[in-house]
């Protein structure tokens, strides 16, 4: 019984530690990115999605397909807050998890992505 409990607790701690980034709903995300200007806001969708479906003002497009190539450039942001989003929250969750594993500790994911952002009537820019 003690061994089983020990395995359960260890598994729980590993699971909790596996997700150190924070998911924010669209309104929380909006409030956060507008309250602090010293942040990095990353859109991990494709260039076509970024242009055609709109994007959050001030976001930097780094498609998930080439994200790892930008790691040397991103290292200078290791101590800053990084906000990540995509279409539905799936790709940005993967990138957020990756950033956490690479030592970035202030990572925030937009839960529901730009879809939920738009559903909350939050501002979107179109074009480049």
N, C-alpha and C positions, 0 to 999 in steps of 0.2 A: 504494500500500500504506500509506504514512504517513497519507494523508488518510483512508483507511478505518479505520485504527487510531485516529486522532484522533476520528472520529465515534463509534466504539464506546466509547471512554473517556468522552467527553462524555455519551453516552446513559446509560452506567452510573452516572456521578456524579449525573445528574439523577434517575435511578431511585432510587438510594440516598437522596438528599436528599428525595425525595418522601414518604418514610415515616420521620418522626422520632419518632413516638410508639412506644411499646413494647408488644408483645403479651405478656401473661402467662397462663400456664395457671392453672386454678382454684386450685390449692394455693399457687402463688406470689402470686396476687392476694389470696387469703385472708390469707396471712402479711403482705403489705404493708399492707393496710387495717387490720389489727389491731396493727401495730407503730408506726404513726404516727397520732395522733388529729387532727392539723392538716391534714386532707385534705378534698377534695370528692369524694363518691361519687355518680355520676349514672347513673340508669336511663333509657334513651331509648325504652322501649317505650310502648305505649298505657296509659291508666289501667286499662282492663279487664285487660290482661296483668299489670300491676303488682299488682292486687288478687287476681285469680283464680289466677295461676300462681305467686304468691309473689315476694318481692323480698329483697334483701340488707339486713339491718338497718342503718339509718342512711343509706340511699340517698335521694336527692332525685329525684323523678320530673320529668323534662323531656322529654316526647315529641319524637321527631325532627321531627315535623310542625310544631312550633312552636319548635324549638330556637333559631333565629336571633333570635327576639323576646327571649330571655333574655340575649343577649350583653352589654347594658349592665350587668346584674346580675352576670354572670360575670367582668367585667373585674377586679374586686377580688381574684379568685383566680388571676390571671395568674402569680404567683410560687409558688403552692402546687401540690402534687401533685394531679392530677385523675384519678380512676379512673372509667372508663366501661364500661357493659355493656348488653346487650340480650338477646334470646332466644337467638340463635345466634352472635353476634359480627359479623354483617354490618352492621347499622345503627350499632353502636357503633364499628366501624372507620371508617365514613364520618364520624361525628361527631368521632372522634379525629383524623382527617386534617384536618377543617375547623378544629378547635381549634389544631392545629399551624400551619396556614396563617395563623391569626389571631394568632400570636405566643406561644401557650401552649407551653412547652417541656418540661413535666413531665406528660405525658399517658400513661396506661396503659390498655390495652384488655383486657377479659376475653376471651381466646381461647375460642371455643366457647359463649360466653354463659352464661345461667342454666341452659341445658340441661346443659352440661358441669359446671357448678357443682353441680347436683343429682345428676348421675351420680357425683360424687365425695363424695356424702353431706355436703356442707357446709350450714351452717344457713340456713334460709329463713324469712321471716316472711310471714304472710298478712293480708289486710284492708288497711286504710288505712295 
